């Protein structure tokens, strides 16, 4: 994966991502382009992953459950590849979290962990 960049938006928010690829059109027209196709596939993959997880949760037969788990794992890999492709095309950007924001989130979720009924 190419190196990502850090930019500051007009409002001062620092973001991580990549510049929009020249492969993508500057202006959206009615035609399906690469971005549209990848976003459509990514949406389908997300829906399939959700459905697989529900089926796994409700599967009684261990052999069938394992088959579904294996298929879900392969599907997760595909979903990740499509997301990374869109990221590499400059379609996705994310706000950068400060070390303090990361520490706050870690603290919140660590405290949630203590509320779970099964402790590991």
N, CA, C and O atoms as a Tinker XYZ file with bonds, in Angstrom:
   480  protein
     1  N      0.840000   -1.170000    0.000000    73     2
     2  CA     0.000000    0.000000    0.000000    64     1     3
     3  C      0.889000    1.238000    0.000000    63     2     4     5
     4  O      1.880000    1.294000    0.727000    81     3
     5  N      0.533000    2.234000   -0.819000    73     3     6
     6  CA     1.310000    3.462000   -0.881000    64     5     7
     7  C      1.210000    4.226000    0.431000    63     6     8     9
     8  O      0.330000    3.977000    1.255000    81     7
     9  N      2.132000    5.157000    0.598000    73     7    10
    10  CA     2.146000    5.949000    1.817000    64     9    11
    11  C      0.968000    6.910000    1.840000    63    10    12    13
    12  O      0.674000    7.586000    0.854000    81    11
    13  N      0.307000    6.955000    2.978000    73    11    14
    14  CA    -0.805000    7.881000    3.120000    64    13    15
    15  C     -0.270000    9.270000    3.456000    63    14    16    17
    16  O      0.893000    9.432000    3.828000    81    15
    17  N     -1.118000   10.236000    3.322000    73    15    18
    18  CA    -0.744000   11.616000    3.574000    64    17    19
    19  C     -1.595000   12.191000    4.683000    63    18    20    21
    20  O     -2.685000   11.700000    4.974000    81    19
    21  N     -1.084000   13.225000    5.288000    73    19    22
    22  CA    -1.859000   13.965000    6.278000    64    21    23
    23  C     -2.146000   15.336000    5.693000    63    22    24    25
    24  O     -1.243000   16.011000    5.200000    81    23
    25  N     -3.397000   15.741000    5.749000    73    23    26
    26  CA    -3.795000   17.050000    5.250000    64    25    27
    27  C     -4.640000   17.736000    6.313000    63    26    28    29
    28  O     -5.154000   17.088000    7.225000    81    27
    29  N     -4.775000   19.019000    6.193000    73    27    30
    30  CA    -5.646000   19.789000    7.080000    64    29    31
    31  C     -6.771000   20.363000    6.239000    63    30    32    33
    32  O     -6.532000   21.032000    5.233000    81    31
    33  N     -8.021000   20.091000    6.666000    73    31    34
    34  CA    -9.180000   20.579000    5.911000    64    33    35
    35  C     -9.318000   22.091000    6.068000    63    34    36    37
    36  O     -8.583000   22.716000    6.832000    81    35
    37  N    -10.265000   22.666000    5.337000    73    35    38
    38  CA   -10.512000   24.107000    5.416000    64    37    39
    39  C    -10.878000   24.546000    6.829000    63    38    40    41
    40  O    -10.598000   25.675000    7.232000    81    39
    41  N    -11.511000   23.632000    7.582000    73    39    42
    42  CA   -11.938000   23.988000    8.941000    64    41    43
    43  C    -10.889000   23.644000    9.991000    63    42    44    45
    44  O    -11.126000   23.831000   11.185000    81    43
    45  N     -9.724000   23.141000    9.559000    73    43    46
    46  CA    -8.640000   22.876000   10.496000    64    45    47
    47  C     -8.570000   21.448000   11.013000    63    46    48    49
    48  O     -7.755000   21.155000   11.889000    81    47
    49  N     -9.405000   20.553000   10.493000    73    47    50
    50  CA    -9.381000   19.158000   10.928000    64    49    51
    51  C     -8.262000   18.430000   10.194000    63    50    52    53
    52  O     -8.170000   18.484000    8.968000    81    51
    53  N     -7.412000   17.750000   10.960000    73    51    54
    54  CA    -6.338000   16.962000   10.349000    64    53    55
    55  C     -6.896000   15.612000    9.942000    63    54    56    57
    56  O     -7.599000   14.959000   10.712000    81    55
    57  N     -6.575000   15.202000    8.722000    73    55    58
    58  CA    -7.094000   13.958000    8.170000    64    57    59
    59  C     -5.949000   13.138000    7.596000    63    58    60    61
    60  O     -4.893000   13.663000    7.244000    81    59
    61  N     -6.192000   11.824000    7.511000    73    59    62
    62  CA    -5.237000   10.927000    6.901000    64    61    63
    63  C     -5.908000   10.299000    5.683000    63    62    64    65
    64  O     -7.085000    9.942000    5.738000    81    63
    65  N     -5.183000   10.165000    4.609000    73    63    66
    66  CA    -5.739000    9.593000    3.396000    64    65    67
    67  C     -4.780000    9.756000    2.244000    63    66    68    69
    68  O     -3.572000    9.895000    2.435000    81    67
    69  N     -5.327000    9.739000    1.050000    73    67    70
    70  CA    -4.538000    9.893000   -0.168000    64    69    71
    71  C     -5.254000   10.853000   -1.093000    63    70    72    73
    72  O     -6.471000   11.017000   -1.010000    81    71
    73  N     -4.503000   11.485000   -1.972000    73    71    74
    74  CA    -5.168000   12.369000   -2.930000    64    73    75
    75  C     -6.069000   11.556000   -3.856000    63    74    76    77
    76  O     -5.826000   10.374000   -4.098000    81    75
    77  N     -7.101000   12.201000   -4.364000    73    75    78
    78  CA    -8.021000   11.525000   -5.275000    64    77    79
    79  C     -7.258000   11.158000   -6.540000    63    78    80    81
    80  O     -6.556000   11.981000   -7.128000    81    79
    81  N     -7.416000    9.899000   -6.943000    73    79    82
    82  CA    -6.713000    9.366000   -8.105000    64    81    83
    83  C     -7.215000   10.005000   -9.395000    63    82    84    85
    84  O     -8.399000   10.318000   -9.517000    81    83
    85  N     -6.322000   10.197000  -10.350000    73    83    86
    86  CA    -6.767000   10.690000  -11.661000    64    85    87
    87  C     -7.630000    9.662000  -12.398000    63    86    88    89
    88  O     -8.277000    9.999000  -13.389000    81    87
    89  N     -7.646000    8.402000  -11.919000    73    87    90
    90  CA    -8.511000    7.379000  -12.514000    64    89    91
    91  C     -9.996000    7.685000  -12.258000    63    90    92    93
    92  O    -10.870000    7.199000  -12.976000    81    91
    93  N    -10.263000    8.485000  -11.240000    73    91    94
    94  CA   -11.647000    8.814000  -10.893000    64    93    95
    95  C    -12.047000   10.118000  -11.565000    63    94    96    97
    96  O    -11.230000   11.031000  -11.681000    81    95
    97  N    -13.301000   10.214000  -12.009000    73    95    98
    98  CA   -13.733000   11.458000  -12.673000    64    97    99
    99  C    -13.798000   12.617000  -11.682000    63    98   100   101
   100  O    -14.118000   12.435000  -10.507000    81    99
   101  N    -13.489000   13.804000  -12.180000    73    99   102
   102  CA   -13.556000   15.004000  -11.338000    64   101   103
   103  C    -15.010000   15.379000  -11.055000    63   102   104   105
   104  O    -15.330000   15.841000   -9.960000    81   103
   105  N    -15.887000   15.184000  -12.034000    73   103   106
   106  CA   -17.296000   15.521000  -11.905000    64   105   107
   107  C    -18.102000   14.247000  -12.115000    63   106   108   109
   108  O    -17.864000   13.509000  -13.071000    81   107
   109  N    -19.053000   13.988000  -11.229000    73   107   110
   110  CA   -19.890000   12.794000  -11.322000    64   109   111
   111  C    -20.933000   12.997000  -12.409000    63   110   112   113
   112  O    -21.653000   13.995000  -12.429000    81   111
   113  N    -20.994000   12.025000  -13.311000    73   111   114
   114  CA   -22.040000   12.038000  -14.332000    64   113   115
   115  C    -22.895000   10.783000  -14.150000    63   114   116   117
   116  O    -22.618000    9.997000  -13.244000    81   115
   117  N    -23.922000   10.566000  -14.973000    73   115   118
   118  CA   -24.827000    9.424000  -14.761000    64   117   119
   119  C    -24.186000    8.053000  -15.011000    63   118   120   121
   120  O    -24.761000    7.028000  -14.644000    81   119
   121  N    -23.010000    8.025000  -15.627000    73   119   122
   122  CA   -22.370000    6.749000  -15.940000    64   121   123
   123  C    -21.734000    6.129000  -14.704000    63   122   124   125
   124  O    -21.261000    6.827000  -13.807000    81   123
   125  N    -21.736000    4.782000  -14.678000    73   123   126
   126  CA   -21.045000    4.056000  -13.594000    64   125   127
   127  C    -19.543000    4.167000  -13.842000    63   126   128   129
   128  O    -19.064000    3.883000  -14.940000    81   127
   129  N    -18.813000    4.576000  -12.824000    73   127   130
   130  CA   -17.362000    4.639000  -12.954000    64   129   131
   131  C    -16.725000    3.673000  -11.959000    63   130   132   133
   132  O    -17.430000    2.949000  -11.256000    81   131
   133  N    -15.421000    3.663000  -11.901000    73   131   134
   134  CA   -14.694000    2.748000  -11.019000    64   133   135
   135  C    -15.111000    2.933000   -9.561000    63   134   136   137
   136  O    -15.329000    1.952000   -8.851000    81   135
   137  N    -15.224000    4.172000   -9.116000    73   135   138
   138  CA   -15.637000    4.458000   -7.737000    64   137   139
   139  C    -17.016000    3.860000   -7.453000    63   138   140   141
   140  O    -17.225000    3.236000   -6.413000    81   139
   141  N    -17.953000    4.053000   -8.382000    73   139   142
   142  CA   -19.311000    3.528000   -8.206000    64   141   143
   143  C    -19.309000    2.006000   -8.106000    63   142   144   145
   144  O    -19.970000    1.434000   -7.238000    81   143
   145  N    -18.564000    1.353000   -8.998000    73   143   146
   146  CA   -18.527000   -0.112000   -8.993000    64   145   147
   147  C    -17.914000   -0.636000   -7.698000    63   146   148   149
   148  O    -18.442000   -1.568000   -7.091000    81   147
   149  N    -16.793000   -0.035000   -7.272000    73   147   150
   150  CA   -16.142000   -0.492000   -6.038000    64   149   151
   151  C    -17.024000   -0.241000   -4.812000    63   150   152   153
   152  O    -17.102000   -1.089000   -3.922000    81   151
   153  N    -17.685000    0.916000   -4.760000    73   151   154
   154  CA   -18.580000    1.193000   -3.637000    64   153   155
   155  C    -19.769000    0.230000   -3.621000    63   154   156   157
   156  O    -20.216000   -0.188000   -2.552000    81   155
   157  N    -20.281000   -0.123000   -4.801000    73   155   158
   158  CA   -21.381000   -1.074000   -4.897000    64   157   159
   159  C    -20.946000   -2.446000   -4.396000    63   158   160   161
   160  O    -21.666000   -3.093000   -3.636000    81   159
   161  N    -19.774000   -2.884000   -4.823000    73   159   162
   162  CA   -19.247000   -4.179000   -4.373000    64   161   163
   163  C    -18.999000   -4.156000   -2.874000    63   162   164   165
   164  O    -19.328000   -5.117000   -2.178000    81   163
   165  N    -18.420000   -3.069000   -2.367000    73   163   166
   166  CA   -18.138000   -2.965000   -0.936000    64   165   167
   167  C    -19.427000   -3.036000   -0.116000    63   166   168   169
   168  O    -19.460000   -3.701000    0.919000    81   167
   169  N    -20.467000   -2.372000   -0.555000    73   167   170
   170  CA   -21.751000   -2.423000    0.136000    64   169   171
   171  C    -22.293000   -3.851000    0.164000    63   170   172   173
   172  O    -22.786000   -4.315000    1.192000    81   171
   173  N    -22.198000   -4.543000   -0.971000    73   171   174
   174  CA   -22.663000   -5.927000   -1.037000    64   173   175
   175  C    -21.858000   -6.814000   -0.089000    63   174   176   177
   176  O    -22.428000   -7.668000    0.590000    81   175
   177  N    -20.549000   -6.621000   -0.036000    73   175   178
   178  CA   -19.697000   -7.415000    0.850000    64   177   179
   179  C    -20.072000   -7.177000    2.320000    63   178   180   181
   180  O    -20.098000   -8.120000    3.110000    81   179
   181  N    -20.358000   -5.945000    2.681000    73   179   182
   182  CA   -20.757000   -5.634000    4.054000    64   181   183
   183  C    -22.067000   -6.332000    4.412000    63   182   184   185
   184  O    -22.210000   -6.870000    5.510000    81   183
   185  N    -23.011000   -6.322000    3.489000    73   183   186
   186  CA   -24.290000   -6.991000    3.742000    64   185   187
   187  C    -24.100000   -8.494000    3.876000    63   186   188   189
   188  O    -24.697000   -9.123000    4.751000    81   187
   189  N    -23.268000   -9.076000    3.009000    73   187   190
   190  CA   -23.005000  -10.509000    3.088000    64   189   191
   191  C    -22.340000  -10.881000    4.411000    63   190   192   193
   192  O    -22.686000  -11.893000    5.021000    81   191
   193  N    -21.380000  -10.057000    4.856000    73   191   194
   194  CA   -20.717000  -10.334000    6.133000    64   193   195
   195  C    -21.708000  -10.323000    7.286000    63   194   196   197
   196  O    -21.632000  -11.163000    8.183000    81   195
   197  N    -22.621000   -9.390000    7.265000    73   195   198
   198  CA   -23.639000   -9.326000    8.308000    64   197   199
   199  C    -24.520000  -10.572000    8.284000    63   198   200   201
   200  O    -24.829000  -11.144000    9.329000    81   199
   201  N    -24.917000  -10.984000    7.090000    73   199   202
   202  CA   -25.756000  -12.173000    6.963000    64   201   203
   203  C    -25.010000  -13.440000    7.386000    63   202   204   205
   204  O    -25.580000  -14.303000    8.053000    81   203
   205  N    -23.754000  -13.553000    7.004000    73   203   206
   206  CA   -22.957000  -14.704000    7.433000    64   205   207
   207  C    -22.881000  -14.758000    8.954000    63   206   208   209
   208  O    -23.023000  -15.828000    9.546000    81   207
   209  N    -22.655000  -13.600000    9.593000    73   207   210
   210  CA   -22.520000  -13.599000   11.051000    64   209   211
   211  C    -23.809000  -14.062000   11.718000    63   210   212   213
   212  O    -23.768000  -14.822000   12.685000    81   211
   213  N    -24.950000  -13.611000   11.210000    73   211   214
   214  CA   -26.229000  -14.062000   11.760000    64   213   215
   215  C    -26.385000  -15.568000   11.588000    63   214   216   217
   216  O    -26.801000  -16.259000   12.519000    81   215
   217  N    -26.057000  -16.078000   10.412000    73   215   218
   218  CA   -26.159000  -17.523000   10.164000    64   217   219
   219  C    -25.231000  -18.311000   11.084000    63   218   220   221
   220  O    -25.610000  -19.368000   11.590000    81   219
   221  N    -24.027000  -17.808000   11.302000    73   219   222
   222  CA   -23.077000  -18.477000   12.205000    64   221   223
   223  C    -23.638000  -18.522000   13.617000    63   222   224   225
   224  O    -23.556000  -19.550000   14.291000    81   223
   225  N    -24.199000  -17.426000   14.059000    73   223   226
   226  CA   -24.754000  -17.358000   15.409000    64   225   227
   227  C    -25.904000  -18.338000   15.609000    63   226   228   229
   228  O    -26.128000  -18.814000   16.722000    81   227
   229  N    -26.632000  -18.641000   14.537000    73   227   230
   230  CA   -27.824000  -19.466000   14.655000    64   229   231
   231  C    -27.631000  -20.891000   14.130000    63   230   232   233
   232  O    -28.591000  -21.659000   14.067000    81   231
   233  N    -26.403000  -21.250000   13.755000    73   231   234
   234  CA   -26.128000  -22.581000   13.208000    64   233   235
   235  C    -26.008000  -23.599000   14.338000    63   234   236   237
   236  O    -25.299000  -23.367000   15.317000    81   235
   237  N    -26.691000  -24.707000   14.200000    73   235   238
   238  CA   -26.649000  -25.761000   15.211000    64   237   239
   239  C    -25.548000  -26.771000   14.919000    63   238   240   241
   240  O    -24.863000  -27.221000   15.838000    81   239
   241  N    -25.368000  -27.134000   13.649000    73   239   242
   242  CA   -24.387000  -28.141000   13.270000    64   241   243
   243  C    -22.979000  -27.542000   13.263000    63   242   244   245
   244  O    -22.734000  -26.544000   12.585000    81   243
   245  N    -22.055000  -28.145000   14.014000    73   243   246
   246  CA   -20.689000  -27.617000   14.136000    64   245   247
   247  C    -19.940000  -27.602000   12.806000    63   246   248   249
   248  O    -19.203000  -26.656000   12.528000    81   247
   249  N    -20.116000  -28.636000   11.980000    73   247   250
   250  CA   -19.423000  -28.682000   10.691000    64   249   251
   251  C    -19.906000  -27.567000    9.770000    63   250   252   253
   252  O    -19.102000  -26.914000    9.106000    81   251
   253  N    -21.206000  -27.353000    9.730000    73   251   254
   254  CA   -21.741000  -26.269000    8.903000    64   253   255
   255  C    -21.326000  -24.905000    9.450000    63   254   256   257
   256  O    -21.037000  -23.986000    8.684000    81   255
   257  N    -21.298000  -24.779000   10.774000    73   255   258
   258  CA   -20.865000  -23.514000   11.381000    64   257   259
   259  C    -19.422000  -23.218000   10.969000    63   258   260   261
   260  O    -19.093000  -22.080000   10.631000    81   259
   261  N    -18.565000  -24.234000   10.995000    73   259   262
   262  CA   -17.167000  -24.010000   10.628000    64   261   263
   263  C    -17.041000  -23.624000    9.157000    63   262   264   265
   264  O    -16.225000  -22.773000    8.803000    81   263
   265  N    -17.853000  -24.253000    8.296000    73   263   266
   266  CA   -17.856000  -23.899000    6.878000    64   265   267
   267  C    -18.242000  -22.431000    6.693000    63   266   268   269
   268  O    -17.623000  -21.710000    5.911000    81   267
   269  N    -19.264000  -22.003000    7.418000    73   267   270
   270  CA   -19.685000  -20.602000    7.340000    64   269   271
   271  C    -18.612000  -19.662000    7.877000    63   270   272   273
   272  O    -18.394000  -18.584000    7.324000    81   271
   273  N    -17.951000  -20.062000    8.939000    73   271   274
   274  CA   -16.861000  -19.240000    9.503000    64   273   275
   275  C    -15.737000  -19.096000    8.486000    63   274   276   277
   276  O    -15.214000  -17.999000    8.289000    81   275
   277  N    -15.362000  -20.202000    7.835000    73   275   278
   278  CA   -14.304000  -20.146000    6.819000    64   277   279
   279  C    -14.700000  -19.228000    5.664000    63   278   280   281
   280  O    -13.901000  -18.413000    5.204000    81   279
   281  N    -15.947000  -19.370000    5.202000    73   279   282
   282  CA   -16.429000  -18.506000    4.120000    64   281   283
   283  C    -16.478000  -17.044000    4.549000    63   282   284   285
   284  O    -16.106000  -16.153000    3.786000    81   283
   285  N    -16.938000  -16.803000    5.770000    73   283   286
   286  CA   -16.991000  -15.423000    6.277000    64   285   287
   287  C    -15.595000  -14.817000    6.333000    63   286   288   289
   288  O    -15.415000  -13.648000    5.990000    81   287
   289  N    -14.603000  -15.598000    6.762000    73   287   290
   290  CA   -13.232000  -15.090000    6.842000    64   289   291
   291  C    -12.685000  -14.729000    5.465000    63   290   292   293
   292  O    -12.007000  -13.712000    5.315000    81   291
   293  N    -12.972000  -15.552000    4.462000    73   291   294
   294  CA   -12.538000  -15.230000    3.094000    64   293   295
   295  C    -13.249000  -13.973000    2.595000    63   294   296   297
   296  O    -12.637000  -13.119000    1.954000    81   295
   297  N    -14.527000  -13.868000    2.891000    73   295   298
   298  CA   -15.301000  -12.699000    2.497000    64   297   299
   299  C    -14.769000  -11.434000    3.181000    63   298   300   301
   300  O    -14.731000  -10.363000    2.576000    81   299
   301  N    -14.362000  -11.568000    4.442000    73   299   302
   302  CA   -13.788000  -10.427000    5.167000    64   301   303
   303  C    -12.515000   -9.945000    4.485000    63   302   304   305
   304  O    -12.264000   -8.744000    4.391000    81   303
   305  N    -11.714000  -10.895000    4.010000    73   303   306
   306  CA   -10.500000  -10.523000    3.282000    64   305   307
   307  C    -10.813000   -9.752000    2.009000    63   306   308   309
   308  O    -10.139000   -8.773000    1.688000    81   307
   309  N    -11.840000  -10.195000    1.282000    73   307   310
   310  CA   -12.251000   -9.477000    0.069000    64   309   311
   311  C    -12.758000   -8.082000    0.396000    63   310   312   313
   312  O    -12.425000   -7.114000   -0.287000    81   311
   313  N    -13.559000   -7.987000    1.437000    73   311   314
   314  CA   -14.110000   -6.687000    1.833000    64   313   315
   315  C    -12.972000   -5.723000    2.171000    63   314   316   317
   316  O    -13.012000   -4.551000    1.797000    81   315
   317  N    -11.969000   -6.221000    2.874000    73   315   318
   318  CA   -10.817000   -5.391000    3.234000    64   317   319
   319  C    -10.077000   -4.927000    1.980000    63   318   320   321
   320  O     -9.661000   -3.771000    1.897000    81   319
   321  N     -9.913000   -5.819000    1.013000    73   319   322
   322  CA    -9.214000   -5.446000   -0.227000    64   321   323
   323  C     -9.974000   -4.367000   -0.992000    63   322   324   325
   324  O     -9.363000   -3.438000   -1.521000    81   323
   325  N    -11.307000   -4.479000   -1.055000    73   323   326
   326  CA   -12.089000   -3.450000   -1.747000    64   325   327
   327  C    -12.004000   -2.109000   -1.019000    63   326   328   329
   328  O    -11.888000   -1.060000   -1.651000    81   327
   329  N    -12.064000   -2.149000    0.307000    73   327   330
   330  CA   -11.934000   -0.907000    1.071000    64   329   331
   331  C    -10.565000   -0.277000    0.827000    63   330   332   333
   332  O    -10.467000    0.930000    0.607000    81   331
   333  N     -9.505000   -1.095000    0.865000    73   331   334
   334  CA    -8.156000   -0.564000    0.642000    64   333   335
   335  C     -8.013000    0.011000   -0.762000    63   334   336   337
   336  O     -7.338000    1.023000   -0.951000    81   335
   337  N     -8.639000   -0.623000   -1.743000    73   335   338
   338  CA    -8.592000   -0.095000   -3.109000    64   337   339
   339  C     -9.245000    1.282000   -3.170000    63   338   340   341
   340  O     -8.707000    2.196000   -3.794000    81   339
   341  N    -10.394000    1.435000   -2.530000    73   339   342
   342  CA   -11.049000    2.740000   -2.493000    64   341   343
   343  C    -10.210000    3.759000   -1.730000    63   342   344   345
   344  O    -10.126000    4.919000   -2.133000    81   343
   345  N     -9.591000    3.336000   -0.634000    73   343   346
   346  CA    -8.708000    4.224000    0.123000    64   345   347
   347  C     -7.546000    4.674000   -0.761000    63   346   348   349
   348  O     -7.192000    5.853000   -0.781000    81   347
   349  N     -6.956000    3.725000   -1.491000    73   347   350
   350  CA    -5.826000    4.052000   -2.358000    64   349   351
   351  C     -6.218000    4.978000   -3.503000    63   350   352   353
   352  O     -5.378000    5.717000   -4.017000    81   351
   353  N     -7.489000    4.944000   -3.908000    73   351   354
   354  CA    -7.979000    5.846000   -4.951000    64   353   355
   355  C     -8.324000    7.230000   -4.389000    63   354   356   357
   356  O     -8.706000    8.124000   -5.144000    81   355
   357  N     -8.192000    7.410000   -3.077000    73   355   358
   358  CA    -8.492000    8.700000   -2.468000    64   357   359
   359  C     -9.956000    8.889000   -2.132000    63   358   360   361
   360  O    -10.403000   10.014000   -1.911000    81   359
   361  N    -10.711000    7.792000   -2.093000    73   359   362
   362  CA   -12.146000    7.879000   -1.827000    64   361   363
   363  C    -12.437000    8.046000   -0.334000    63   362   364   365
   364  O    -13.425000    8.686000    0.028000    81   363
   365  N    -11.616000    7.496000    0.519000    73   363   366
   366  CA   -11.851000    7.554000    1.965000    64   365   367
   367  C    -10.763000    8.340000    2.662000    63   366   368   369
   368  O     -9.575000    8.186000    2.377000    81   367
   369  N    -11.192000    9.183000    3.577000    73   367   370
   370  CA   -10.293000    9.947000    4.442000    64   369   371
   371  C    -10.779000    9.740000    5.868000    63   370   372   373
   372  O    -11.955000    9.457000    6.094000    81   371
   373  N     -9.894000    9.879000    6.805000    73   371   374
   374  CA   -10.273000    9.709000    8.205000    64   373   375
   375  C     -9.622000   10.806000    9.043000    63   374   376   377
   376  O     -8.490000   11.219000    8.791000    81   375
   377  N    -10.369000   11.263000   10.043000    73   375   378
   378  CA    -9.794000   12.245000   10.966000    64   377   379
   379  C     -8.678000   11.590000   11.754000    63   378   380   381
   380  O     -8.767000   10.415000   12.107000    81   379
   381  N     -7.638000   12.339000   12.028000    73   379   382
   382  CA    -6.554000   11.856000   12.874000    64   381   383
   383  C     -6.927000   12.076000   14.334000    63   382   384   385
   384  O     -7.391000   13.153000   14.710000    81   383
   385  N     -6.726000   11.076000   15.132000    73   383   386
   386  CA    -6.988000   11.205000   16.565000    64   385   387
   387  C     -5.699000   11.607000   17.265000    63   386   388   389
   388  O     -4.615000   11.138000   16.920000    81   387
   389  N     -5.834000   12.470000   18.241000    73   387   390
   390  CA    -4.675000   12.857000   19.042000    64   389   391
   391  C     -4.373000   11.736000   20.029000    63   390   392   393
   392  O     -5.245000   10.911000   20.301000    81   391
   393  N     -3.169000   11.687000   20.567000    73   391   394
   394  CA    -2.864000   10.675000   21.581000    64   393   395
   395  C     -3.853000   10.711000   22.752000    63   394   396   397
   396  O     -4.196000    9.665000   23.303000    81   395
   397  N     -4.310000   11.900000   23.131000    73   395   398
   398  CA    -5.269000   12.008000   24.236000    64   397   399
   399  C     -6.619000   11.392000   23.855000    63   398   400   401
   400  O     -7.256000   10.746000   24.687000    81   399
   401  N     -7.062000   11.584000   22.605000    73   399   402
   402  CA    -8.322000   10.983000   22.157000    64   401   403
   403  C     -8.222000    9.461000   22.137000    63   402   404   405
   404  O     -9.168000    8.767000   22.512000    81   403
   405  N     -7.089000    8.949000   21.703000    73   403   406
   406  CA    -6.875000    7.498000   21.681000    64   405   407
   407  C     -6.891000    6.954000   23.101000    63   406   408   409
   408  O     -7.510000    5.922000   23.363000    81   407
   409  N     -6.215000    7.640000   24.022000    73   407   410
   410  CA    -6.197000    7.207000   25.421000    64   409   411
   411  C     -7.602000    7.222000   26.023000    63   410   412   413
   412  O     -7.976000    6.304000   26.753000    81   411
   413  N     -8.384000    8.270000   25.715000    73   411   414
   414  CA    -9.762000    8.345000   26.215000    64   413   415
   415  C    -10.595000    7.169000   25.708000    63   414   416   417
   416  O    -11.309000    6.534000   26.485000    81   415
   417  N    -10.508000    6.880000   24.427000    73   415   418
   418  CA   -11.275000    5.769000   23.854000    64   417   419
   419  C    -10.847000    4.436000   24.447000    63   418   420   421
   420  O    -11.685000    3.588000   24.751000    81   419
   421  N     -9.556000    4.256000   24.609000    73   419   422
   422  CA    -9.051000    3.024000   25.209000    64   421   423
   423  C     -9.588000    2.865000   26.621000    63   422   424   425
   424  O     -9.985000    1.770000   27.019000    81   423
   425  N     -9.602000    3.946000   27.373000    73   423   426
   426  CA   -10.105000    3.914000   28.749000    64   425   427
   427  C    -11.587000    3.539000   28.782000    63   426   428   429
   428  O    -12.003000    2.712000   29.593000    81   427
   429  N    -12.385000    4.153000   27.896000    73   427   430
   430  CA   -13.823000    3.872000   27.857000    64   429   431
   431  C    -14.067000    2.398000   27.565000    63   430   432   433
   432  O    -14.844000    1.751000   28.266000    81   431
   433  N    -13.412000    1.856000   26.536000    73   431   434
   434  CA   -13.674000    0.477000   26.151000    64   433   435
   435  C    -13.059000   -0.522000   27.128000    63   434   436   437
   436  O    -13.563000   -1.636000   27.264000    81   435
   437  N    -11.990000   -0.145000   27.804000    73   435   438
   438  CA   -11.446000   -1.009000   28.850000    64   437   439
   439  C    -12.435000   -1.106000   30.002000    63   438   440   441
   440  O    -12.617000   -2.181000   30.574000    81   439
   441  N    -13.068000   -0.005000   30.344000    73   439   442
   442  CA   -14.082000   -0.026000   31.405000    64   441   443
   443  C    -15.308000   -0.839000   30.991000    63   442   444   445
   444  O    -15.899000   -1.525000   31.824000    81   443
   445  N    -15.697000   -0.773000   29.714000    73   443   446
   446  CA   -16.813000   -1.593000   29.233000    64   445   447
   447  C    -16.506000   -3.079000   29.404000    63   446   448   449
   448  O    -17.381000   -3.877000   29.738000    81   447
   449  N    -15.252000   -3.428000   29.167000    73   447   450
   450  CA   -14.839000   -4.831000   29.242000    64   449   451
   451  C    -15.134000   -5.409000   30.620000    63   450   452   453
   452  O    -15.479000   -6.584000   30.742000    81   451
   453  N    -14.998000   -4.591000   31.650000    73   451   454
   454  CA   -15.250000   -5.082000   33.017000    64   453   455
   455  C    -16.730000   -5.374000   33.254000    63   454   456   457
   456  O    -17.072000   -6.064000   34.214000    81   455
   457  N    -17.621000   -4.856000   32.390000    73   455   458
   458  CA   -19.052000   -5.076000   32.544000    64   457   459
   459  C    -19.524000   -6.364000   31.846000    63   458   460   461
   460  O    -20.667000   -6.782000   32.029000    81   459
   461  N    -18.657000   -6.982000   31.060000    73   459   462
   462  CA   -19.063000   -8.176000   30.340000    64   461   463
   463  C    -19.248000   -9.334000   31.308000    63   462   464   465
   464  O    -18.511000   -9.458000   32.287000    81   463
   465  N    -20.238000  -10.185000   31.030000    73   463   466
   466  CA   -20.511000  -11.289000   31.963000    64   465   467
   467  C    -19.416000  -12.347000   31.969000    63   466   468   469
   468  O    -19.182000  -12.973000   33.003000    81   467
   469  N    -18.751000  -12.562000   30.863000    73   467   470
   470  CA   -17.689000  -13.568000   30.788000    64   469   471
   471  C    -16.352000  -12.865000   30.702000    63   470   472   473
   472  O    -16.039000  -12.248000   29.684000    81   471
   473  N    -15.575000  -12.947000   31.738000    73   471   474
   474  CA   -14.269000  -12.292000   31.744000    64   473   475
   475  C    -13.228000  -13.279000   31.242000    63   474   476   477
   476  O    -13.261000  -14.465000   31.569000    81   475
   477  N    -12.304000  -12.764000   30.441000    73   475   478
   478  CA   -11.249000  -13.622000   29.884000    64   477   479
   479  C     -9.948000  -13.392000   30.597000    63   478   480
   480  O     -8.944000  -14.024000   30.268000    81   479
